């Protein structure tokens, strides 16, 4: 995942950087207009940051990195995120 640095910091170019350790939970859905891309919300307290994953592989990498930082990386397949 090219926008994830040190397996912890998500950078959206020209916009923001988020420390995934501070994210409370993540929600996502497939973009209805561009199949294969995913709209992601990173919830931090009462705030949220929006990010677009360009593929299921990128979404999978983001979720796995977040679970690892929260203390236990979850073993899952990419398909587990969209069923």
N, C-alpha and C positions, 0 to 999 in steps of 0.2 A: 504494500500500500504506500504509494509515493507521498501522500500528504500526512503520514504518521511518522513522527520523528522520535527517536529513542524509545520506541514502543510505548509512548505515553502522550505525546503532544500532537493534537490534530490541528493542522494549519489550513485555513481557507485563504488562499492568496488574496492579498489586498483587502482583507476583511478582519480576521481574528485568529487567535490561537487559543485552544482549550486544553487544559490539563485534564485528561480523561479520569484521573484519580478523583477529581471533584464532581464528576457526573453522577447523579443519584440514580437515574434510569434512562433508558434509550427507547424511543418508539420509532417505527418506520412503516412505510407503505410503498408499494410500487407506484411509480409515476404513471398515471393513466394515459398521458399523452406521448410518453417515450418509454415503451416497454423495455425492461431490462435495466432501468435506472431506478433508484430508490430515494425517496425523500426521508430524511432522518431528522429527528428532534432529539437533542441532547439536553436533558432536564437537569438544571443546577439550582437547587432551592426553588424559589418561585419564578426563576427565569428559564428561558430555553434558547438554545442556539439551533439554527437550521443548517443542514448540510445535505448535499446531494452526492450519493454514491453512484459512480458511473457503471457499476456492475454488482452482481450478487457476490462475486469474489471480494470486492472492496468492502461491502457491507459485512460479510463474514469476518474479514480481518479486523474491522473496527470493533465488532462485538466481542471477538476473542481477546483482543488487546484490553478492552474494558474489563472483561471478567477476570483476566490475569491480574490487573491492577487492583481489583476489588478483593483479591485473595485466593481465588481458585478458578483457573481457566477451565471452562466447560468444554468437554469433548462433544462436538456436534459437526454435522455435515452442513454444507451450504443450503441444501434443500430443507433442513429443519427450520430455517428462518422464514420460509414462504408457504408452508403447507397450510 
